[in-house]
Amino acid sequence: MGQVLLDLPSDVYEEVRGHLLPKDLGLEPAGFLFVTPRFRDDDVQMFKCVEWYPVPPDGFLEHTGYHLELTDETRAKVIKRAHDLGASIVELHSHSGPRPAAFSFTDRRGFREFVPHVWWRLKGKPYFALVLTQTSFDGLAWMVDPRAPQYLDGVVVGGTTLQPTQLSRLAMGGERYDRNVRFFGQRGQDQLAVASVAVVGIGGLGTHVVQQLALLGVGRLVLIDPEEVDDTNRNRYVGLRHDDPVPGMPKVTLGRRLINETNPEVEVTPIAESLRSQAAFDAIVGCDYVFGCLDNEGARLILNELCSAYAKPYFDLASDILDEGSRYGGRVCVVRDGTGCLSCYDELDTEAARRDLMSDAQRRDHEAIYGVPVGALGEMGPSVVSINGVVASLGVTEFMRIATGMPRQATNHLRYRGERGIVNVVADDPNPDCYYCSGIRGKGDDVDVGRYLKA
């Protein structure tokens, strides 16, 4: 088969880019072109545009900055219009960020469901898809089989042929996730593909977590950490190379590179800001799940409250090495559905959190009166890669159970004791008077968690 090209008038092309790539790309826009064969020979198949349809705001069932789903009415309208015109359909949407254009796993999941339906309704007419970024585009064409696309060879605009990146994977998921699917099924894998997860703290625990989430096939990861790596991190940060600039590399940059090299299908949003920033709060509220990989009780208290207020499943991970190494391990706490939280589990040091959240002036006054707490003297405790790896794996496994809908009930509180070689399930009951579980759960903006930002 020869080349497959789309022919767009210059004014339509500019209108398409204006709709899909506005200056402030917030919600992910979408639209459709209707095309008919212009000519066909052994070397080239050319399809010309006969109509452009930008999807209006009310045409979406779900609409975010990284995921969209059309209403049934919109889908039916597009298919009917193509039928009336005797045309094929070209679906278009855009991606934000600096990476070259390529369809995500979530996009291809949608193709697997939608293209065969359209193919049947339009009696075997070819189907096309384009994804645009500010700097490039990629395209796929289903010419002979609704389950097997080929690369689009180009888009002709005003006589000039624009070249796609051809970076998209052709297989609809291929065999990458085959062993996952054998465990928790295709529906579970699809649930991971559309999930968005915020990971707060990209350190010894966090780098393990983001690598495993990328391997599972989570569709979108948001990385939050304001710090740069340093030389003491080299013994345990997954993905940190011996020749990386230290200091000088933000931890979120390390996390993004690790994810991209592990699974380029995953969309990554790095936020090199403190948890106590508007960007971090907005990102967390916009995600489906949250991991806390922190060594600061103040930040842990804020995440516990933020996730309770907005009813976000929260996975709080911590590792520890105590008593000069005679005790070591860690724990995983899962906060969800009002069934308990860090306060109920007695895993939140409120006095340490209060000190962490003091202003500089308050801290100076406190130290003048009470002295400097031993834990605030600036000397960090021991930490090793394998203990972090065990705790991270326990946490990601609990996430996997919940996100994929596995029938086995996820566990809310696990405690790993490495010196004894055991993992205990801690049976905690929620406190009926708990402020986080019963007082603010699901109350959103009414809780004013933003007071931590004002402070």
C-alpha positions as CSV (number, residue, x, y, z in Angstrom):
1,M,0.0,0.0,0.0
2,G,1.3,3.5,-0.9
3,Q,1.3,6.7,1.1
4,V,-1.8,7.9,2.9
5,L,-2.2,11.7,3.0
6,L,-4.8,14.2,4.2
7,D,-5.3,17.4,2.2
8,L,-6.5,20.4,4.2
9,P,-7.1,24.0,3.0
10,S,-4.9,26.5,4.7
11,D,-7.7,28.3,6.4
12,V,-9.2,25.1,7.8
13,Y,-5.7,24.1,9.0
14,E,-5.3,27.4,10.9
15,E,-8.8,27.1,12.3
16,V,-8.1,23.5,13.5
17,R,-4.8,24.7,15.2
18,G,-6.6,27.7,16.8
19,H,-9.3,25.4,18.3
20,L,-6.9,22.6,19.5
21,L,-4.0,24.7,20.6
22,P,-5.2,27.9,22.3
23,K,-2.7,30.0,24.2
24,D,-4.0,28.7,27.5
25,L,-4.4,25.0,27.0
26,G,-6.5,24.0,30.0
27,L,-9.2,21.5,29.0
28,E,-8.1,19.1,26.2
29,P,-10.0,20.3,23.1
30,A,-11.3,18.0,20.3
31,G,-12.8,18.1,16.9
32,F,-13.5,16.1,13.7
33,L,-12.8,16.5,10.0
34,F,-14.8,14.8,7.3
35,V,-12.8,13.7,4.3
36,T,-13.5,12.1,1.0
37,P,-11.1,10.4,-1.5
38,R,-9.4,12.9,-3.8
39,F,-7.4,10.4,-5.8
40,R,-5.9,7.0,-5.4
41,D,-3.2,5.1,-7.2
42,D,-0.6,2.5,-6.3
43,D,1.7,5.1,-4.7
44,V,-0.6,7.6,-2.9
45,Q,-4.1,7.7,-1.4
46,M,-5.2,11.3,-0.9
47,F,-8.2,12.4,1.2
48,K,-9.5,16.0,1.0
49,C,-11.3,17.8,3.7
50,V,-15.0,18.7,3.0
51,E,-16.0,19.9,6.5
52,W,-14.6,20.7,10.0
53,Y,-16.5,20.2,13.2
54,P,-15.0,21.6,16.5
55,V,-16.6,19.8,19.5
56,P,-18.5,22.4,21.7
57,P,-18.1,22.4,25.5
58,D,-21.4,20.6,26.0
59,G,-20.3,17.8,23.7
60,F,-18.2,16.1,26.4
61,L,-19.2,13.6,29.0
62,E,-15.9,14.0,30.8
63,H,-13.4,16.8,30.0
64,T,-10.1,17.5,31.8
65,G,-6.6,18.7,30.8
66,Y,-5.5,15.2,30.1
67,H,-8.6,13.1,29.3
68,L,-11.8,13.5,27.4
69,E,-14.9,11.4,26.7
70,L,-17.6,12.5,24.3
71,T,-21.3,12.2,25.0
72,D,-23.2,9.5,23.1
73,E,-25.1,12.3,21.3
74,T,-21.9,13.8,20.0
75,R,-20.6,10.5,18.7
76,A,-23.9,9.7,17.0
77,K,-24.0,13.2,15.5
78,V,-20.5,12.8,14.0
79,I,-21.2,9.4,12.6
80,K,-24.5,10.6,11.0
81,R,-22.8,13.6,9.5
82,A,-20.1,11.4,8.0
83,H,-22.8,9.1,6.6
84,D,-24.7,12.0,5.1
85,L,-21.5,13.3,3.4
86,G,-20.3,9.9,2.3
87,A,-17.1,10.8,4.1
88,S,-14.6,9.2,6.4
89,I,-13.9,10.6,9.9
90,V,-10.7,12.2,11.2
91,E,-10.7,12.7,14.9
92,L,-8.4,15.3,16.4
93,H,-7.3,16.4,19.9
94,S,-4.2,17.9,21.4
95,H,-1.6,17.2,24.2
96,S,0.1,19.8,26.3
97,G,3.7,19.8,27.3
98,P,7.1,19.8,25.5
99,R,7.2,16.2,24.3
100,P,6.8,15.4,20.6
101,A,3.3,14.4,19.6
102,A,2.3,10.7,20.1
103,F,-1.0,9.0,21.0
104,S,-1.1,7.9,24.7
105,F,-2.2,4.5,25.9
106,T,-5.5,6.1,26.9
107,D,-6.0,7.3,23.4
108,R,-5.4,3.9,21.9
109,R,-7.7,2.3,24.4
110,G,-10.4,4.6,23.0
111,F,-9.5,3.6,19.4
112,R,-9.9,-0.1,20.3
113,E,-13.5,0.6,21.4
114,F,-14.6,3.3,18.9
115,V,-13.0,2.5,15.6
116,P,-14.6,-0.9,15.0
117,H,-18.0,0.7,15.8
118,V,-17.5,3.5,13.3
119,W,-16.1,1.1,10.7
120,W,-19.2,-1.0,11.0
121,R,-21.6,2.0,10.9
122,L,-19.9,3.5,7.8
123,K,-19.5,0.2,6.0
124,G,-15.7,-0.1,6.0
125,K,-14.7,3.5,5.2
126,P,-11.2,4.4,6.4
127,Y,-10.8,6.1,9.8
128,F,-8.1,8.6,10.8
129,A,-6.8,10.2,14.0
130,L,-4.5,13.2,14.6
131,V,-2.9,14.4,17.9
132,L,-1.3,17.8,17.9
133,T,1.1,19.6,20.2
134,Q,2.4,23.2,19.8
135,T,5.4,21.9,17.8
136,S,4.4,18.6,16.1
137,F,1.6,16.2,15.3
138,D,1.2,12.4,14.7
139,G,-1.4,10.5,12.8
140,L,-2.8,7.1,12.4
141,A,-5.0,5.6,9.6
142,W,-7.2,2.5,9.7
143,M,-7.4,1.6,6.0
144,V,-8.1,-2.1,5.8
145,D,-8.7,-3.4,9.4
146,P,-10.4,-1.5,12.3
147,R,-8.0,-3.2,14.7
148,A,-4.7,-2.5,12.9
149,P,-3.8,1.1,12.1
150,Q,-0.9,2.3,10.0
151,Y,1.0,5.5,10.2
152,L,-0.4,8.5,8.4
153,D,2.3,9.7,6.0
154,G,1.5,13.4,6.0
155,V,-0.9,16.3,6.0
156,V,-0.9,18.5,2.9
157,V,-1.6,22.2,3.7
158,G,-1.5,24.7,0.7
159,G,0.6,22.3,-1.3
160,T,3.2,21.7,1.4
161,T,3.3,18.2,3.0
162,L,3.8,18.3,6.8
163,Q,5.4,15.3,8.3
164,P,4.1,13.5,11.4
165,T,6.4,12.3,14.2
166,Q,5.3,8.6,13.7
167,L,6.2,8.1,17.4
168,S,2.9,6.5,18.3
169,R,2.8,2.8,19.0
170,L,0.7,0.9,16.4
171,A,-0.4,-1.9,18.6
172,M,-3.4,-1.3,20.8
173,G,-1.5,-1.9,24.0
174,G,0.5,-4.7,22.3
175,E,1.9,-7.2,24.7
176,R,3.4,-4.7,27.2
177,Y,0.6,-5.3,29.7
178,D,-0.2,-8.9,28.9
179,R,1.1,-10.3,32.2
180,N,-0.8,-7.6,34.1
181,V,-4.0,-8.5,32.3
182,R,-3.5,-12.2,33.1
183,F,-3.6,-11.2,36.8
184,F,-6.3,-8.5,37.1
185,G,-8.0,-8.5,33.7
186,Q,-8.3,-6.1,30.8
187,R,-10.9,-4.0,32.7
188,G,-8.4,-3.5,35.5
189,Q,-5.7,-2.5,33.0
190,D,-8.1,0.0,31.4
191,Q,-8.8,1.5,34.8
192,L,-5.1,2.0,35.4
193,A,-4.8,3.6,31.9
194,V,-7.3,6.3,32.7
195,A,-6.1,6.9,36.3
196,S,-4.2,9.9,37.4
197,V,-1.9,9.7,40.5
198,A,-0.1,12.4,42.4
199,V,3.1,11.4,44.1
200,V,4.3,13.8,46.8
201,G,7.9,13.4,47.6
202,I,10.2,12.0,44.9
203,G,12.9,10.5,47.0
204,G,14.0,7.1,48.3
205,L,10.4,5.9,48.5
206,G,9.0,8.1,45.8
207,T,11.3,7.0,43.0
208,H,10.4,3.3,43.6
209,V,6.7,4.3,43.6
210,V,6.8,6.2,40.3
211,Q,8.8,3.5,38.6
212,Q,6.3,0.8,39.6
213,L,3.3,2.9,38.7
214,A,4.8,3.5,35.3
215,L,5.4,-0.2,34.8
216,L,1.7,-0.9,35.8
217,G,0.6,1.4,33.1
218,V,-1.0,4.3,35.1
219,G,-2.1,6.9,32.5
220,R,-0.9,10.1,34.2
221,L,1.5,10.8,37.1
222,V,1.9,14.1,38.8
223,L,5.2,14.5,40.6
224,I,5.5,17.1,43.5
225,D,8.8,17.9,45.2
226,P,10.6,21.3,45.5
227,E,14.1,19.9,46.2
228,E,17.1,18.9,44.3
229,V,19.0,15.7,44.7
230,D,22.2,15.6,46.7
231,D,25.2,13.2,47.1
232,T,23.6,11.5,50.1
233,N,20.7,10.3,47.8
234,R,23.0,8.2,45.6
235,N,22.7,5.1,47.7
236,R,18.9,4.7,47.2
237,Y,17.3,6.9,44.5
238,V,16.1,4.7,41.7
239,G,17.2,6.2,38.3
240,L,19.9,8.5,39.7
241,R,23.0,8.1,37.6
242,H,26.6,8.4,38.7
243,D,27.2,11.4,36.3
244,D,24.0,13.3,37.0
245,P,24.6,16.9,38.2
246,V,24.4,16.8,42.0
247,P,23.4,19.3,43.2
248,G,21.6,20.8,40.3
249,M,19.0,18.2,39.3
250,P,15.4,18.7,40.6
251,K,13.9,15.6,42.1
252,V,10.9,15.9,39.8
253,T,13.2,16.0,36.8
254,L,14.7,12.7,37.9
255,G,11.3,11.2,38.4
256,R,10.1,12.4,35.0
257,R,13.1,10.9,33.3
258,L,12.7,7.6,35.1
259,I,9.1,7.4,34.0
260,N,9.8,8.3,30.4
261,E,12.6,5.7,30.2
262,T,10.4,3.1,31.8
263,N,7.2,3.7,30.0
264,P,6.9,6.6,27.5
265,E,3.2,6.1,27.2
266,V,2.7,7.6,30.7
267,E,1.8,11.4,30.8
268,V,4.0,13.1,33.4
269,T,3.4,16.5,35.1
270,P,6.3,17.6,37.2
271,I,5.7,20.3,39.9
272,A,8.9,21.6,41.5
273,E,7.1,23.4,44.2
274,S,6.3,22.8,47.9
275,L,3.2,20.9,48.9
276,R,2.1,24.2,50.4
277,S,1.7,25.9,47.0
278,Q,-1.4,26.5,44.9
279,A,0.0,24.5,42.0
280,A,0.5,21.4,44.3
281,F,-3.0,21.7,45.9
282,D,-4.7,22.1,42.5
283,A,-2.9,19.1,41.0
284,I,-3.7,16.9,44.0
285,V,-7.4,17.8,44.0
286,G,-7.4,17.1,40.2
287,C,-6.0,13.5,40.6
288,D,-7.8,10.3,41.3
289,Y,-5.2,8.9,43.9
290,V,-2.5,10.4,46.0
291,F,0.8,8.9,47.4
292,G,2.6,10.6,50.2
293,C,6.3,9.6,50.4
294,L,7.4,12.1,53.0
295,D,9.7,12.6,56.0
296,N,7.9,15.7,57.3
297,E,5.0,15.4,59.7
298,G,3.6,18.8,58.8
299,A,3.3,17.9,55.2
300,R,1.9,14.5,56.2
301,L,-0.8,16.2,58.3
302,I,-1.7,18.6,55.4
303,L,-2.0,15.7,52.9
304,N,-4.1,13.7,55.3
305,E,-6.5,16.6,55.7
306,L,-6.5,17.6,52.0
307,C,-7.3,14.1,50.8
308,S,-10.0,13.6,53.4
309,A,-11.6,16.9,52.5
310,Y,-11.7,16.0,48.8
311,A,-12.3,12.3,49.3
312,K,-9.1,11.2,47.5
313,P,-7.7,7.7,48.3
314,Y,-4.4,8.5,50.0
315,F,-1.5,6.1,50.4
316,D,0.9,7.2,53.1
317,L,4.3,5.4,53.1
318,A,7.1,5.6,55.6
319,S,10.3,3.6,56.2
320,D,12.3,3.6,59.4
321,I,15.6,2.3,60.9
322,L,15.6,2.5,64.7
323,D,17.6,1.7,67.8
324,E,21.0,1.8,65.9
325,G,19.7,-0.6,63.3
326,S,18.3,-3.3,65.6
327,R,14.8,-2.5,64.3
328,Y,14.0,-1.6,60.8
329,G,11.1,-1.6,58.3
330,G,8.2,0.7,57.6
331,R,4.5,1.0,57.1
332,V,1.7,1.7,54.6
333,C,-1.5,3.5,55.6
334,V,-4.4,3.6,53.2
335,V,-6.9,6.5,53.9
336,R,-10.2,6.1,52.0
337,D,-13.9,6.0,52.4
338,G,-13.9,7.3,56.0
339,T,-12.6,3.9,57.2
340,G,-9.7,5.4,59.1
341,C,-6.8,7.9,58.7
342,L,-3.4,8.6,59.9
343,S,-4.8,10.2,63.1
344,C,-7.0,7.1,63.8
345,Y,-4.0,4.8,63.1
346,D,-1.9,6.8,65.6
347,E,0.6,7.4,62.8
348,L,0.7,11.2,62.9
349,D,3.0,13.0,65.4
350,T,0.9,16.1,65.9
351,E,3.5,17.8,68.0
352,A,6.2,17.3,65.3
353,A,3.6,18.5,62.7
354,R,2.9,21.6,64.7
355,R,6.6,22.5,64.8
356,D,7.0,21.8,61.1
357,L,4.1,24.1,60.3
358,M,5.4,27.0,62.4
359,S,6.5,30.2,60.7
360,D,10.1,31.2,61.1
361,A,9.3,33.7,63.8
362,Q,7.1,31.2,65.7
363,R,9.9,28.6,65.5
364,R,12.5,31.0,66.9
365,D,10.2,31.9,69.8
366,H,9.5,28.2,70.5
367,E,13.2,27.3,70.4
368,A,14.0,30.2,72.7
369,I,11.5,28.9,75.3
370,Y,11.8,25.1,74.9
371,G,15.1,24.6,73.1
372,V,15.7,22.8,69.8
373,P,14.1,19.3,69.5
374,V,16.6,16.6,69.0
375,G,14.9,15.6,65.7
376,A,15.3,19.1,64.3
377,L,19.1,19.3,64.6
378,G,19.6,18.6,60.9
379,E,21.1,15.1,61.1
380,M,19.1,12.7,59.0
381,G,18.8,9.1,60.0
382,P,19.9,6.0,58.1
383,S,18.1,4.9,54.9
384,V,18.8,2.1,52.5
385,V,17.4,1.1,49.1
386,S,16.0,-2.3,49.9
387,I,13.9,-1.3,52.8
388,N,12.4,1.6,50.8
389,G,11.8,-0.9,48.0
390,V,9.8,-3.3,50.2
391,V,7.6,-0.5,51.6
392,A,7.0,1.1,48.2
393,S,6.0,-2.3,46.7
394,L,3.5,-2.9,49.6
395,G,2.0,0.5,48.9
396,V,1.8,0.1,45.2
397,T,0.2,-3.4,45.6
398,E,-2.5,-1.9,47.8
399,F,-3.1,0.8,45.2
400,M,-3.3,-1.9,42.4
401,R,-5.9,-3.8,44.3
402,I,-8.1,-0.7,44.7
403,A,-7.6,0.9,41.3
404,T,-8.2,-2.4,39.3
405,G,-11.1,-3.5,41.4
406,M,-9.5,-6.8,42.5
407,P,-12.0,-8.8,44.5
408,R,-9.6,-9.2,47.5
409,Q,-10.2,-6.4,50.0
410,A,-7.3,-3.9,50.2
411,T,-5.7,-3.5,53.6
412,N,-5.8,-0.1,55.4
413,H,-2.7,-0.5,57.6
414,L,0.3,-2.7,57.0
415,R,3.5,-2.7,59.2
416,Y,6.7,-4.2,57.8
417,R,9.2,-5.4,60.4
418,G,12.4,-6.3,58.5
419,E,14.4,-7.6,61.5
420,R,11.7,-10.2,62.0
421,G,10.9,-10.8,58.3
422,I,7.2,-10.2,58.7
423,V,4.4,-7.9,57.5
424,N,1.6,-7.4,59.9
425,V,-2.0,-6.3,59.1
426,V,-2.8,-3.8,61.8
427,A,-6.5,-4.0,62.7
428,D,-7.5,-0.3,63.2
429,D,-11.1,0.9,63.7
430,P,-11.9,4.5,62.7
431,N,-12.5,6.9,65.5
432,P,-16.2,7.9,65.3
433,D,-15.2,11.4,66.5
434,C,-12.2,11.8,64.2
435,Y,-12.0,15.3,62.6
436,Y,-10.6,13.9,59.4
437,C,-12.8,10.8,58.9
438,S,-16.2,12.1,60.1
439,G,-15.8,15.8,60.4
440,I,-14.5,16.9,57.0
441,R,-14.6,13.9,54.7
442,G,-15.8,14.9,51.3
443,K,-16.6,18.5,52.2
444,G,-14.2,20.0,49.7
445,D,-13.8,23.7,49.7
446,D,-15.8,24.2,52.8
447,V,-12.9,22.8,54.9
448,D,-10.6,25.6,53.8
449,V,-7.5,23.5,53.6
450,G,-6.1,26.5,51.8
451,R,-5.4,28.1,55.1
452,Y,-2.1,26.3,55.0
453,L,-1.2,28.2,51.9
454,K,-2.1,31.5,53.6
455,A,0.2,30.6,56.4
